[in-house]
């Protein structure tokens, strides 16, 4: 039972740390996500145009 509470505590701390890191990096991450998403949709529409011909 002791071990379980330790694991629970550490996973909670880890989750909090990751959440804080993500909130700090949120703006940059979102910018990267949007750039990737934009390029992916662009290439997908390009492939659709190529296929429809």
N, C-alpha and C positions, 0 to 999 in steps of 0.2 A: 504493500500500500504506500509505503514511503517513497519507493522508486517511482510509482505512478504519479504521485503529486509533484515530484521533481520534474518528470517529463512534461506534465501539464504546465507547470510554471515556466519551464524553458521554452516550450512551444509558444506560450502566450507572449513571453518577452521577445522571441524571434519574430512573431507576427507583428507585434507593436513596432519593432525596429524596422522591419520591411515596410510597414505602412508609413512610418515617418520618412524613410528614405524615398518612397514613392511620391509622397506629398511634396517633398523638397524638389524632386526631379520631375514632378508632374508636367510642368510647362514644356520642358525639353522633350520629354517622352511623348507628349501629345503632338508636338511638332513633327517628330520623327515618324510617329504613327500616321499622321496625316499625309506626309510626303510619300511614305511607302504605299499607303492606301491609294493615293492619287495616281502614282506610277503604275500600280497593279491594275486599277480600273482602266487606265489609259491603254496599257498593253492588251488587256482583255478585249476592249472595244476594237482595237487595231486587228487582233486575231479574228474577231467576228466579221469585220469588214473583209478580211482576206478570204475567209471561209465562204462568205455569202456570194462571192464572185464566181 
